[in-house]
Amino acid sequence: MLRIGYFLLLILIVGLAAGRVLAEEQPFSSSLTPQQIMAKEKAVAEHAEKRAECRKQAKENKLGWLGRRKFVHECMAAK
């Protein structure tokens, strides 16, 4: 029983040390310009808004789970 405790403590220490080493790595630098980043963020926001609208329509139609999924998929492809 004592060996298991020591082993778990060792795993905990190694995990914490590895987490700190990985946290000190340089952040990912993007090759995109600020305008490109803003354009991508806008596209993502529009996509999320469109998806939310499709989900709302599917819910209003009182479809089941699979029916809602299919409706949202078709709605996203149509618009």
ChimeraX attribute file (.defattr): number of C-alpha atoms within 10 A of each C-alpha:
attribute: neighborCount
match mode: 1-to-1
recipient: residues
	/A:1	5
	/A:2	6
	/A:3	8
	/A:4	9
	/A:5	10
	/A:6	11
	/A:7	11
	/A:8	11
	/A:9	12
	/A:10	12
	/A:11	12
	/A:12	12
	/A:13	12
	/A:14	11
	/A:15	12
	/A:16	12
	/A:17	12
	/A:18	11
	/A:19	11
	/A:20	10
	/A:21	10
	/A:22	10
	/A:23	10
	/A:24	8
	/A:25	8
	/A:26	7
	/A:27	7
	/A:28	6
	/A:29	6
	/A:30	8
	/A:31	8
	/A:32	9
	/A:33	9
	/A:34	10
	/A:35	9
	/A:36	11
	/A:37	13
	/A:38	12
	/A:39	12
	/A:40	12
	/A:41	12
	/A:42	12
	/A:43	12
	/A:44	12
	/A:45	12
	/A:46	12
	/A:47	13
	/A:48	12
	/A:49	12
	/A:50	16
	/A:51	16
	/A:52	13
	/A:53	15
	/A:54	21
	/A:55	19
	/A:56	14
	/A:57	16
	/A:58	20
	/A:59	16
	/A:60	9
	/A:61	12
	/A:62	11
	/A:63	14
	/A:64	11
	/A:65	11
	/A:66	9
	/A:67	14
	/A:68	19
	/A:69	15
	/A:70	14
	/A:71	19
	/A:72	22
	/A:73	14
	/A:74	12
	/A:75	17
	/A:76	15
	/A:77	8
	/A:78	7
	/A:79	7
